[in-house]
Amino acid sequence: TGFQGSTTKIFREFDSRKRNVIKIRDFDEAAADVFQEEQEAEEAKRVAEEVAFKRKQDAKQSMDGSHRVENAEDFKTFLIKFYGGKFGFDPVLSLVHAWRTFDKSGDGKLSISEFAEALRNTGFQGSMTKIFKELDADRSGVLDLAEWDAAAAQEFHRQEAEKAAQLDNDLAAQDRRVAAFLHKEKDPDPLKEWTEVKTALVNRFGPKFHFRPDETLAWAWREVFNPRGKPSIQLADFGNGLREGGIQAETRSVFSQLDHSATGFVTLADMDEAAAQFQAALVEQEALAAEQKQREVDKMMAFRKSMDVSTRGEIKRSVDTLPAFKQFLIKQFGAEVYFDPIKSLQVAWASMDTSGDGKLTLREFSQGLQAAGLQGSVPKFFKMLDRQCKGVIAVDDLLALAEPGGVGEIREDEEEAQDAALTSLDAATTVCVEEAVGRDGACNTQDATPE
């Protein structure tokens, strides 16, 4: 767009509630109203289309062989039934609406082609030519509104006169608004009372806060009068804020009304007690949010420290047990999720399951871990996770590492015995898994023959 300026500052100005999101009403009150009106108009249009479709379906269902339109009176009854739903089936209003629908050109006349075109999608059953000739009393070849229906013609002209009067009123009101704008005073008298200035501030900055005085004045205090965040402001700060807000006032006189103790300083509480309370609550919320963020950072740093690992090389040499394997995965894949164990393992799985089929073969498992920098017995870990010896592991098998008492929770006094047993199984495991991958994924004792 060619915009030059601080987008962050502008965004924060609109995001008055610190929600990190801007709604259209925060952006502009008038635009929000227009948008809402458009949405309501769209909804009304949709409902009208549904009603019209239903009328059409009902008419088609009702106009069977025993309900054919034989004459002009039958035709009017048909129109009232088809178009009268939203008018309570009032005969006159229904026929007026039907005429407006048929007379698409708005010239007050209907030719036989317009007549036939309008009836084509209504479910009409009968002779269009016969009905047209019966309505065309003067045999002119066109229908006018009086021939259509005399009562409907009177109502139509009444509605048109009412529309014309309303249009005249709208134009007159618009002229008055323009005249008032052109003749308004360009240099109004400066405001003398704080109550007048406060009202002007709320009107100037209030649209994005729905004109709530406490929120509006609290925002004006932070962003306009006291952008440096001082406990109080002086006369110069107050004057600068009024000028930035485009408010003309007798600055010194209004400031003295707020400076009750004549100290030369004014606080937000002096300006408005409710705004001061709102500001205090906002500051408290911001402090709590900052504290929560700091706790998350501290938790992350504590986790890193608890791992007692400073280099990747040290990680590689230490990965020889399942607990160490779990720590390796969390360390390597957990940075973006604050080293949460389950989320870290989920990230690790997504990195290794490149095919996206929800399964990991030994080849995929090995390639993924090697890319992450693991040095260790990959088949051993694969076998420990593939507890049913299917030749593949699923995401739940990997996530079991993080479960209390799961495969990742091995007591220190069991590790040595387990490693000794698994060492003798490494060769058999490798053969088992590699052969299973090439067949149906099953693994049995015949598959696992050590060399």
VOPAGU-2260 file (C-alpha; in pm, 1 decimal, decimal comma):
REM VOPAGU-2260
SITE   aa  ch    i         X         Y         Z
SITE  THR   A    0       0,0       0,0       0,0
SITE  GLY   A    1     300,3     228,9      27,1
SITE  PHE   A    2     243,4     281,2     401,9
SITE  GLN   A    3     537,8     433,8     582,3
SITE  GLY   A    4     538,4     415,8     958,5
SITE  SER   A    5     537,4     176,2    1250,5
SITE  THR   A    6     281,0     -95,7    1181,1
SITE  THR   A    7     337,4    -235,5    1530,4
SITE  LYS   A    8     250,8      95,7    1694,8
SITE  ILE   A    9     -60,6     138,2    1483,1
SITE  PHE   A   10    -169,6    -219,4    1557,6
SITE  ARG   A   11    -123,5    -168,8    1931,6
SITE  GLU   A   12    -322,5     152,8    1915,5
SITE  PHE   A   13    -617,2     -32,6    1765,6
SITE  ASP   A   14    -566,2    -335,7    1993,4
SITE  SER   A   15    -681,0    -146,8    2301,5
SITE  ARG   A   16    -756,5    -460,8    2501,3
SITE  LYS   A   17    -419,2    -622,7    2434,4
SITE  ARG   A   18    -574,8    -930,4    2274,8
SITE  ASN   A   19    -330,0    -942,6    1981,1
SITE  VAL   A   20    -624,0    -928,1    1744,1
SITE  ILE   A   21    -817,7    -640,0    1588,2
SITE  LYS   A   22   -1187,5    -659,1    1516,7
SITE  ILE   A   23   -1357,4    -432,6    1265,3
SITE  ARG   A   24   -1527,5    -238,7    1546,2
SITE  ASP   A   25   -1182,5    -166,8    1698,8
SITE  PHE   A   26   -1072,1     -36,1    1360,2
SITE  ASP   A   27   -1368,5     192,7    1293,7
SITE  GLU   A   28   -1712,9     212,2    1453,0
SITE  ALA   A   29   -1886,9     340,6    1140,4
SITE  ALA   A   30   -1724,9      76,2     920,7
SITE  ALA   A   31   -1837,8    -190,9    1166,2
SITE  ASP   A   32   -2196,1     -68,0    1142,7
SITE  VAL   A   33   -2182,3     -70,0     763,0
SITE  PHE   A   34   -2032,1    -420,0     765,5
SITE  GLN   A   35   -2305,0    -543,1     999,4
SITE  GLU   A   36   -2573,1    -392,0     776,1
SITE  GLU   A   37   -2420,5    -564,9     474,6
SITE  GLN   A   38   -2416,3    -896,9     659,9
SITE  GLU   A   39   -2779,3    -851,5     761,0
SITE  ALA   A   40   -2871,6    -760,8     403,8
SITE  GLU   A   41   -2696,2   -1073,3     276,1
SITE  GLU   A   42   -2881,6   -1284,6     530,9
SITE  ALA   A   43   -3214,1   -1124,7     435,8
SITE  LYS   A   44   -3139,4   -1193,2      70,8
SITE  ARG   A   45   -3057,3   -1555,0     146,3
SITE  VAL   A   46   -3378,9   -1601,1     344,1
SITE  ALA   A   47   -3580,3   -1437,1      66,4
SITE  GLU   A   48   -3428,3   -1672,9    -189,0
SITE  GLU   A   49   -3511,4   -1972,9      28,9
SITE  VAL   A   50   -3871,1   -1852,4      69,4
SITE  ALA   A   51   -3904,7   -1795,0    -304,9
SITE  PHE   A   52   -3767,6   -2141,2    -376,4
SITE  LYS   A   53   -4009,8   -2298,1    -129,2
SITE  ARG   A   54   -4302,8   -2109,1    -282,6
SITE  LYS   A   55   -4199,4   -2232,1    -622,3
SITE  GLN   A   56   -4175,7   -2593,0    -502,8
SITE  ASP   A   57   -4510,6   -2570,2    -323,6
SITE  ALA   A   58   -4672,9   -2423,4    -631,9
SITE  LYS   A   59   -4531,9   -2697,0    -854,0
SITE  GLN   A   60   -4661,1   -2963,4    -617,5
SITE  SER   A   61   -5007,9   -2807,5    -592,4
SITE  MET   A   62   -5057,6   -2729,9    -963,7
SITE  ASP   A   63   -5143,7   -3079,5   -1080,3
SITE  GLY   A   64   -5395,2   -3172,3   -1346,4
SITE  SER   A   65   -5691,4   -3092,3   -1122,0
SITE  HIS   A   66   -5567,6   -2739,8   -1049,6
SITE  ARG   A   67   -5498,8   -2606,2   -1396,6
SITE  VAL   A   68   -5541,4   -2231,1   -1448,0
SITE  GLU   A   69   -5842,8   -2195,9   -1674,6
SITE  ASN   A   70   -5932,7   -1824,3   -1648,3
SITE  ALA   A   71   -5821,8   -1484,7   -1512,7
SITE  GLU   A   72   -5966,7   -1547,5   -1166,6
SITE  ASP   A   73   -5779,8   -1879,5   -1138,5
SITE  PHE   A   74   -5466,6   -1694,3   -1250,9
SITE  LYS   A   75   -5496,9   -1432,0    -976,1
SITE  THR   A   76   -5555,8   -1704,4    -717,6
SITE  PHE   A   77   -5241,1   -1876,7    -842,0
SITE  LEU   A   78   -5038,5   -1553,9    -810,7
SITE  ILE   A   79   -5167,7   -1486,7    -457,0
SITE  LYS   A   80   -5069,1   -1835,8    -350,1
SITE  PHE   A   81   -4727,0   -1818,3    -515,1
SITE  TYR   A   82   -4621,3   -1464,1    -415,1
SITE  GLY   A   83   -4834,5   -1392,1    -107,0
SITE  GLY   A   84   -4646,5   -1579,6     162,9
SITE  LYS   A   85   -4463,4   -1279,8     305,6
SITE  PHE   A   86   -4776,8   -1063,5     282,7
SITE  GLY   A   87   -5000,4   -1300,6     474,1
SITE  PHE   A   88   -5157,4   -1390,4     137,8
SITE  ASP   A   89   -5322,7   -1048,0     122,9
SITE  PRO   A   90   -5473,0   -1041,7    -231,6
SITE  VAL   A   91   -5390,9    -679,8    -315,1
SITE  LEU   A   92   -5035,1    -676,7    -176,8
SITE  SER   A   93   -4963,1   -1015,9    -335,1
SITE  LEU   A   94   -5078,3    -900,4    -678,7
SITE  VAL   A   95   -4876,0    -576,7    -650,3
SITE  HIS   A   96   -4564,4    -777,3    -570,1
SITE  ALA   A   97   -4638,6   -1015,6    -856,7
SITE  TRP   A   98   -4670,0    -719,0   -1097,0
SITE  ARG   A   99   -4332,3    -578,9    -985,3
SITE  THR   A  100   -4180,6    -921,8   -1043,5
SITE  PHE   A  101   -4330,5    -957,7   -1390,8
SITE  ASP   A  102   -4257,1    -597,4   -1502,0
SITE  LYS   A  103   -3877,9    -623,8   -1486,7
SITE  SER   A  104   -3827,7    -328,5   -1722,3
SITE  GLY   A  105   -4038,9    -105,6   -1494,7
SITE  ASP   A  106   -4218,2      59,6   -1787,1
SITE  GLY   A  107   -4566,2     -19,1   -1653,1
SITE  LYS   A  108   -4648,5    -258,6   -1936,5
SITE  LEU   A  109   -4626,0    -632,7   -1998,8
SITE  SER   A  110   -4581,4    -788,6   -2341,1
SITE  ILE   A  111   -4673,1   -1151,0   -2408,5
SITE  SER   A  112   -4302,9   -1243,7   -2405,7
SITE  GLU   A  113   -4245,5   -1081,0   -2063,6
SITE  PHE   A  114   -4559,6   -1250,9   -1936,8
SITE  ALA   A  115   -4447,0   -1592,8   -2055,9
SITE  GLU   A  116   -4089,2   -1547,1   -1930,6
SITE  ALA   A  117   -4207,9   -1458,7   -1578,5
SITE  LEU   A  118   -4442,7   -1757,8   -1563,5
SITE  ARG   A  119   -4190,2   -2009,4   -1697,1
SITE  ASN   A  120   -4034,4   -2091,9   -1356,9
SITE  THR   A  121   -4343,9   -2069,9   -1139,2
SITE  GLY   A  122   -4494,6   -2413,3   -1197,8
SITE  PHE   A  123   -4783,8   -2257,0   -1392,3
SITE  GLN   A  124   -5003,9   -2507,0   -1574,3
SITE  GLY   A  125   -5245,3   -2372,5   -1828,2
SITE  SER   A  126   -5261,4   -2173,7   -2148,7
SITE  MET   A  127   -5048,2   -1859,2   -2110,9
SITE  THR   A  128   -5187,1   -1712,9   -2434,0
SITE  LYS   A  129   -5547,3   -1766,5   -2326,5
SITE  ILE   A  130   -5494,1   -1599,9   -1986,3
SITE  PHE   A  131   -5303,6   -1308,0   -2144,4
SITE  LYS   A  132   -5582,8   -1239,7   -2396,0
SITE  GLU   A  133   -5846,0   -1253,3   -2121,8
SITE  LEU   A  134   -5655,5    -993,9   -1913,3
SITE  ASP   A  135   -5584,8    -772,0   -2220,2
SITE  ALA   A  136   -5925,8    -602,0   -2216,3
SITE  ASP   A  137   -5843,8    -336,1   -2477,9
SITE  ARG   A  138   -5678,3    -589,6   -2713,5
SITE  SER   A  139   -5365,9    -372,8   -2733,7
SITE  GLY   A  140   -5125,3    -664,6   -2712,8
SITE  VAL   A  141   -4983,8    -539,3   -2382,4
SITE  LEU   A  142   -5111,0    -545,0   -2025,2
SITE  ASP   A  143   -5117,3    -241,2   -1800,7
SITE  LEU   A  144   -5160,0    -240,7   -1422,9
SITE  ALA   A  145   -5529,5    -151,6   -1437,3
SITE  GLU   A  146   -5597,4    -455,7   -1655,0
SITE  TRP   A  147   -5387,0    -667,0   -1418,6
SITE  ASP   A  148   -5606,8    -574,3   -1119,1
SITE  ALA   A  149   -5784,2    -247,3   -1032,7
SITE  ALA   A  150   -5727,0    -268,3    -655,2
SITE  ALA   A  151   -5363,8    -363,5    -709,7
SITE  ALA   A  152   -5321,4     -59,5    -934,9
SITE  GLN   A  153   -5443,6     176,1    -661,5
SITE  GLU   A  154   -5211,3      17,3    -402,3
SITE  PHE   A  155   -4917,9      31,5    -643,9
SITE  HIS   A  156   -4962,7     406,4    -700,7
SITE  ARG   A  157   -4996,6     463,1    -323,8
SITE  GLN   A  158   -4668,2     281,7    -261,0
SITE  GLU   A  159   -4492,0     480,3    -533,8
SITE  ALA   A  160   -4616,2     809,8    -385,9
SITE  GLU   A  161   -4493,7     701,7     -41,7
SITE  LYS   A  162   -4150,7     614,9    -183,6
SITE  ALA   A  163   -4127,7     952,8    -356,4
SITE  ALA   A  164   -4215,1    1134,8     -33,4
SITE  GLN   A  165   -3955,5     936,1     159,6
SITE  LEU   A  166   -3693,1    1012,6    -103,6
SITE  ASP   A  167   -3774,2    1383,3     -79,9
SITE  ASN   A  168   -3738,2    1367,7     298,4
SITE  ASP   A  169   -3402,9    1187,0     272,5
SITE  LEU   A  170   -3268,2    1439,9      25,1
SITE  ALA   A  171   -3384,1    1728,9     243,2
SITE  ALA   A  172   -3214,9    1574,1     546,9
SITE  GLN   A  173   -2895,7    1526,1     347,5
SITE  ASP   A  174   -2906,6    1890,6     237,2
SITE  ARG   A  175   -2945,2    1999,0     599,3
SITE  ARG   A  176   -2645,1    1790,9     704,8
SITE  VAL   A  177   -2431,5    1934,7     425,4
SITE  ALA   A  178   -2538,1    2287,2     513,0
SITE  ALA   A  179   -2461,0    2230,6     879,2
SITE  PHE   A  180   -2116,6    2096,1     790,9
SITE  LEU   A  181   -2034,7    2386,9     560,7
SITE  HIS   A  182   -2150,6    2650,6     807,9
SITE  LYS   A  183   -2014,4    2503,1    1127,9
SITE  GLU   A  184   -1770,9    2720,2    1320,8
SITE  LYS   A  185   -1412,3    2654,3    1222,4
SITE  ASP   A  186   -1269,9    2804,5    1538,9
SITE  PRO   A  187   -1499,2    2720,2    1830,5
SITE  ASP   A  188   -1446,3    2881,2    2166,3
SITE  PRO   A  189   -1184,2    2699,9    2377,5
SITE  LEU   A  190   -1327,4    2460,6    2634,2
SITE  LYS   A  191   -1306,8    2595,4    2987,9
SITE  GLU   A  192   -1423,3    2307,8    3208,1
SITE  TRP   A  193   -1258,0    1970,1    3266,0
SITE  THR   A  194   -1594,0    1795,6    3222,4
SITE  GLU   A  195   -1617,6    1943,5    2872,9
SITE  VAL   A  196   -1261,0    1839,7    2793,4
SITE  LYS   A  197   -1324,5    1485,4    2922,6
SITE  THR   A  198   -1631,4    1454,7    2701,3
SITE  ALA   A  199   -1428,6    1577,4    2403,3
SITE  LEU   A  200   -1155,0    1320,5    2476,7
SITE  VAL   A  201   -1407,7    1037,2    2492,8
SITE  ASN   A  202   -1564,2    1150,9    2164,4
SITE  ARG   A  203   -1221,9    1184,2    2000,8
SITE  PHE   A  204   -1063,1     854,5    2110,8
SITE  GLY   A  205   -1366,5     653,3    2220,9
SITE  PRO   A  206   -1496,3     474,6    1907,4
SITE  LYS   A  207   -1261,2     177,7    1943,7
SITE  PHE   A  208   -1359,2     143,3    2311,0
SITE  HIS   A  209   -1733,3     176,4    2242,3
SITE  PHE   A  210   -1711,3     519,3    2406,9
SITE  ARG   A  211   -1649,3     375,0    2754,9
SITE  PRO   A  212   -1496,9     665,0    2951,3
SITE  ASP   A  213   -1270,5     455,7    3177,8
SITE  GLU   A  214   -1103,3     261,3    2895,4
SITE  THR   A  215   -1084,6     565,8    2668,1
SITE  LEU   A  216    -923,5     793,9    2927,0
SITE  ALA   A  217    -685,8     518,1    3042,7
SITE  TRP   A  218    -569,9     474,5    2682,4
SITE  ALA   A  219    -539,8     851,2    2630,2
SITE  TRP   A  220    -332,6     875,4    2949,8
SITE  ARG   A  221     -87,2     607,0    2830,4
SITE  GLU   A  222     -59,7     701,5    2464,8
SITE  VAL   A  223    -131,4    1074,8    2446,1
SITE  PHE   A  224     -67,5    1252,1    2776,7
SITE  ASN   A  225     192,1    1024,6    2935,1
SITE  PRO   A  226     368,6     810,5    2672,3
SITE  ARG   A  227     681,3     784,2    2893,3
SITE  GLY   A  228     487,7     612,4    3170,5
SITE  LYS   A  229     556,6     862,0    3447,3
SITE  PRO   A  230     347,1     857,0    3768,5
SITE  SER   A  231     217,9    1206,8    3696,8
SITE  ILE   A  232     230,5    1475,9    3429,2
SITE  GLN   A  233     292,8    1849,0    3426,0
SITE  LEU   A  234     122,2    2138,0    3247,4
SITE  ALA   A  235     337,3    2100,4    2934,0
SITE  ASP   A  236     250,8    1728,2    2904,2
SITE  PHE   A  237    -117,4    1808,8    2948,7
SITE  GLY   A  238    -106,1    2077,0    2679,1
SITE  ASN   A  239      76,6    1846,9    2436,1
SITE  GLY   A  240    -187,1    1579,3    2489,2
SITE  LEU   A  241    -473,2    1818,4    2416,3
SITE  ARG   A  242    -303,6    1941,8    2101,1
SITE  GLU   A  243    -240,3    1586,6    1979,5
SITE  GLY   A  244    -607,6    1509,6    2036,6
SITE  GLY   A  245    -711,6    1819,7    1841,6
SITE  ILE   A  246    -892,6    1963,6    2143,4
SITE  GLN   A  247    -893,8    2340,0    2195,7
SITE  ALA   A  248    -916,4    2433,7    2560,4
SITE  GLU   A  249    -789,5    2686,9    2810,7
SITE  THR   A  250    -507,1    2453,7    2908,2
SITE  ARG   A  251    -381,9    2629,4    3221,0
SITE  SER   A  252    -731,9    2680,8    3362,3
SITE  VAL   A  253    -838,2    2319,0    3301,2
SITE  PHE   A  254    -509,6    2185,6    3441,6
SITE  SER   A  255    -556,1    2387,4    3759,8
SITE  GLN   A  256    -901,4    2230,7    3804,2
SITE  LEU   A  257    -729,8    1891,0    3819,9
SITE  ASP   A  258    -429,2    1999,1    4025,3
SITE  HIS   A  259    -623,5    2024,4    4353,0
SITE  SER   A  260    -312,1    2054,7    4571,6
SITE  ALA   A  261    -142,2    2308,2    4343,8
SITE  THR   A  262     169,4    2088,7    4319,8
SITE  GLY   A  263     210,8    2135,8    3945,1
SITE  PHE   A  264     146,0    1764,7    3884,9
SITE  VAL   A  265    -165,4    1569,7    3785,9
SITE  THR   A  266    -224,8    1193,6    3801,6
SITE  LEU   A  267    -470,7     976,4    3613,4
SITE  ALA   A  268    -676,0     947,0    3933,2
SITE  ASP   A  269    -707,7    1327,8    3935,0
SITE  MET   A  270    -848,7    1308,9    3582,6
SITE  ASP   A  271   -1083,3    1014,4    3641,0
SITE  GLU   A  272   -1091,5     764,3    3929,1
SITE  ALA   A  273   -1257,1     487,6    3723,3
SITE  ALA   A  274    -991,5     523,4    3452,7
SITE  ALA   A  275    -719,4     493,8    3717,4
SITE  GLN   A  276    -874,6     172,2    3848,8
SITE  PHE   A  277    -900,2      31,7    3495,5
SITE  GLN   A  278    -535,4     121,0    3430,3
SITE  ALA   A  279    -424,6     -47,0    3754,4
SITE  ALA   A  280    -610,2    -365,3    3661,6
SITE  LEU   A  281    -453,4    -359,7    3315,2
SITE  VAL   A  282    -103,3    -318,7    3459,7
SITE  GLU   A  283    -167,6    -611,1    3692,9
SITE  GLN   A  284    -278,2    -829,7    3401,7
SITE  GLU   A  285      31,6    -737,1    3204,1
SITE  ALA   A  286     251,1    -819,6    3504,9
SITE  LEU   A  287      85,6   -1159,9    3544,8
SITE  ALA   A  288     134,7   -1233,1    3175,2
SITE  ALA   A  289     502,1   -1135,8    3197,2
SITE  GLU   A  290     543,3   -1351,4    3507,2
SITE  GLN   A  291     385,5   -1650,5    3332,7
SITE  LYS   A  292     615,7   -1606,0    3033,2
SITE  GLN   A  293     918,1   -1585,1    3263,7
SITE  ARG   A  294     812,1   -1907,7    3437,5
SITE  GLU   A  295     801,2   -2081,4    3100,3
SITE  VAL   A  296    1148,7   -1953,8    3017,2
SITE  ASP   A  297    1279,9   -2063,0    3359,8
SITE  LYS   A  298    1124,1   -2405,6    3309,4
SITE  MET   A  299    1293,8   -2439,6    2973,9
SITE  MET   A  300    1633,6   -2334,2    3113,2
SITE  ALA   A  301    1596,3   -2569,4    3409,7
SITE  PHE   A  302    1522,0   -2856,4    3175,8
SITE  ARG   A  303    1829,4   -2780,7    2970,0
SITE  LYS   A  304    2040,2   -2768,6    3283,8
SITE  SER   A  305    1893,6   -3093,7    3417,0
SITE  MET   A  306    2007,5   -3272,3    3105,8
SITE  ASP   A  307    2365,1   -3180,4    3195,2
SITE  VAL   A  308    2466,0   -3175,1    2831,2
SITE  SER   A  309    2662,2   -2891,0    2677,7
SITE  THR   A  310    2756,9   -3017,3    2331,1
SITE  ARG   A  311    2606,7   -3243,4    2069,7
SITE  GLY   A  312    2910,8   -3469,3    2085,2
SITE  GLU   A  313    2840,5   -3542,3    2449,7
SITE  ILE   A  314    2483,3   -3631,7    2357,0
SITE  LYS   A  315    2605,7   -3882,5    2101,1
SITE  ARG   A  316    2839,3   -4061,9    2344,2
SITE  SER   A  317    2576,8   -4087,3    2618,6
SITE  VAL   A  318    2291,9   -4244,6    2415,2
SITE  ASP   A  319    2307,8   -4611,8    2512,5
SITE  THR   A  320    1993,6   -4655,2    2724,0
SITE  LEU   A  321    1625,9   -4579,8    2667,5
SITE  PRO   A  322    1617,8   -4293,9    2923,3
SITE  ALA   A  323    1917,1   -4137,7    2749,4
SITE  PHE   A  324    1750,0   -4197,3    2411,8
SITE  LYS   A  325    1436,3   -4018,2    2533,8
SITE  GLN   A  326    1647,0   -3725,4    2662,1
SITE  PHE   A  327    1823,8   -3708,7    2326,9
SITE  LEU   A  328    1493,9   -3682,2    2135,7
SITE  ILE   A  329    1356,5   -3417,7    2371,1
SITE  LYS   A  330    1678,1   -3215,8    2352,9
SITE  GLN   A  331    1704,4   -3234,1    1973,8
SITE  PHE   A  332    1338,2   -3174,3    1883,1
SITE  GLY   A  333    1188,8   -2990,0    2180,8
SITE  ALA   A  334    1315,5   -2633,2    2152,3
SITE  GLU   A  335    1000,8   -2499,3    1983,6
SITE  VAL   A  336     767,9   -2666,9    2236,3
SITE  TYR   A  337     959,9   -2562,8    2552,2
SITE  PHE   A  338    1098,4   -2918,5    2579,7
SITE  ASP   A  339     764,7   -3064,0    2679,6
SITE  PRO   A  340     830,7   -3441,9    2668,4
SITE  ILE   A  341     518,5   -3552,6    2479,8
SITE  LYS   A  342     518,3   -3259,3    2236,3
SITE  SER   A  343     892,5   -3304,1    2174,6
SITE  LEU   A  344     840,0   -3671,0    2088,9
SITE  GLN   A  345     553,6   -3574,6    1857,5
SITE  VAL   A  346     786,6   -3334,3    1676,6
SITE  ALA   A  347    1048,9   -3607,5    1653,9
SITE  TRP   A  348     793,9   -3846,9    1505,0
SITE  ALA   A  349     683,4   -3593,8    1243,7
SITE  SER   A  350    1047,3   -3541,9    1146,4
SITE  MET   A  351    1112,4   -3915,0    1098,7
SITE  ASP   A  352     779,8   -4017,3     939,0
SITE  THR   A  353     861,3   -3858,4     605,2
SITE  SER   A  354     616,2   -4082,5     416,1
SITE  GLY   A  355     330,1   -3971,3     641,1
SITE  ASP   A  356     182,8   -4322,7     662,0
SITE  GLY   A  357     180,5   -4329,7    1044,5
SITE  LYS   A  358     445,1   -4603,5    1062,3
SITE  LEU   A  359     824,4   -4614,6    1087,8
SITE  THR   A  360    1034,9   -4889,9     937,2
SITE  LEU   A  361    1387,7   -4953,1    1062,1
SITE  ARG   A  362    1521,6   -4769,4     755,3
SITE  GLU   A  363    1310,6   -4456,4     825,9
SITE  PHE   A  364    1391,7   -4476,6    1196,1
SITE  SER   A  365    1767,0   -4499,7    1127,4
SITE  GLN   A  366    1770,2   -4223,1     867,6
SITE  GLY   A  367    1575,7   -3985,7    1091,7
SITE  LEU   A  368    1800,3   -4043,3    1394,9
SITE  GLN   A  369    2120,3   -4017,9    1193,6
SITE  ALA   A  370    1999,8   -3686,1    1051,6
SITE  ALA   A  371    1942,2   -3569,6    1409,3
SITE  GLY   A  372    2300,6   -3663,7    1500,4
SITE  LEU   A  373    2245,9   -3982,2    1702,3
SITE  GLN   A  374    2532,3   -4225,3    1744,6
SITE  GLY   A  375    2431,6   -4550,4    1902,7
SITE  SER   A  376    2267,5   -4886,4    1842,5
SITE  VAL   A  377    1962,8   -4784,1    1641,2
SITE  PRO   A  378    1836,2   -5144,8    1591,8
SITE  LYS   A  379    1844,5   -5194,2    1968,5
SITE  PHE   A  380    1615,8   -4897,6    2030,8
SITE  PHE   A  381    1393,3   -5001,5    1740,3
SITE  LYS   A  382    1354,6   -5349,8    1889,3
SITE  MET   A  383    1274,8   -5206,5    2234,4
SITE  LEU   A  384    1001,7   -4986,8    2086,0
SITE  ASP   A  385     872,8   -5258,2    1849,6
SITE  ARG   A  386     753,9   -5473,0    2140,1
SITE  GLN   A  387     529,8   -5689,7    1920,0
SITE  CYS   A  388     807,1   -5747,7    1666,7
SITE  LYS   A  389     601,2   -5633,0    1367,3
SITE  GLY   A  390     891,4   -5473,0    1187,7
SITE  VAL   A  391     738,0   -5125,1    1223,5
SITE  ILE   A  392     664,1   -4888,0    1511,1
SITE  ALA   A  393     369,5   -4649,9    1550,3
SITE  VAL   A  394     355,7   -4306,9    1708,4
SITE  ASP   A  395     210,1   -4452,2    2030,1
SITE  ASP   A  396     517,1   -4673,6    2063,4
SITE  LEU   A  397     739,2   -4365,4    2058,9
SITE  LEU   A  398     514,1   -4161,0    2289,4
SITE  ALA   A  399     527,9   -4444,3    2544,0
SITE  LEU   A  400     875,6   -4316,1    2628,8
SITE  ALA   A  401     713,9   -4020,8    2806,1
SITE  GLU   A  402     458,0   -4221,2    3001,5
SITE  PRO   A  403     518,8   -4277,2    3375,6
SITE  GLY   A  404     628,2   -4636,8    3412,1
SITE  GLY   A  405     647,5   -4673,5    3034,0
SITE  VAL   A  406     928,5   -4818,4    2825,5
SITE  GLY   A  407    1135,0   -4507,2    2891,6
SITE  GLU   A  408    1131,0   -4552,5    3271,2
SITE  ILE   A  409    1395,8   -4818,8    3330,0
SITE  ARG   A  410    1553,6   -4845,5    3672,2
SITE  GLU   A  411    1926,7   -4807,0    3691,6
SITE  ASP   A  412    1971,9   -5156,8    3841,1
SITE  GLU   A  413    1796,1   -5305,1    3533,9
SITE  GLU   A  414    1992,0   -5120,4    3266,9
SITE  GLU   A  415    2310,0   -5326,8    3282,1
SITE  ALA   A  416    2123,6   -5657,6    3264,7
SITE  GLN   A  417    1901,1   -5529,2    2986,1
SITE  ASP   A  418    2194,4   -5402,3    2779,0
SITE  ALA   A  419    2373,7   -5735,9    2814,3
SITE  ALA   A  420    2067,1   -5923,1    2697,4
SITE  LEU   A  421    1997,9   -5685,3    2410,8
SITE  THR   A  422    2356,3   -5699,1    2284,0
SITE  SER   A  423    2309,8   -6064,5    2195,1
SITE  LEU   A  424    1977,9   -5976,9    2026,9
SITE  ASP   A  425    2109,2   -5693,6    1806,4
SITE  ALA   A  426    2204,5   -5917,5    1516,7
SITE  ALA   A  427    1880,4   -6114,8    1535,0
SITE  THR   A  428    1680,5   -5795,7    1562,4
SITE  THR   A  429    1842,9   -5643,8    1257,6
SITE  VAL   A  430    1775,6   -5951,7    1046,5
SITE  CYS   A  431    1419,7   -5975,1    1179,6
SITE  VAL   A  432    1331,6   -5616,6    1103,8
SITE  GLU   A  433    1501,0   -5595,5     766,1
SITE  GLU   A  434    1338,0   -5917,0     644,7
SITE  ALA   A  435     997,9   -5817,6     781,9
SITE  VAL   A  436    1005,8   -5489,2     598,5
SITE  GLY   A  437    1036,9   -5672,5     268,4
SITE  ARG   A  438     740,7   -5902,0     338,3
SITE  ASP   A  439     412,9   -5854,9     520,0
SITE  GLY   A  440     546,9   -5682,5     832,8
SITE  ALA   A  441     516,8   -5993,7    1054,6
SITE  CYS   A  442     808,7   -6122,9    1258,4
SITE  ASN   A  443     860,8   -6473,7    1401,3
SITE  THR   A  444    1138,2   -6695,6    1522,8
SITE  GLN   A  445    1203,5   -6826,3    1172,9
SITE  ASP   A  446    1260,9   -6469,6    1055,1
SITE  ALA   A  447    1504,8   -6390,9    1336,8
SITE  THR   A  448    1799,3   -6626,3    1275,5
SITE  PRO   A  449    2129,4   -6474,3    1396,8
SITE  GLU   A  450    2428,4   -6507,8    1173,5
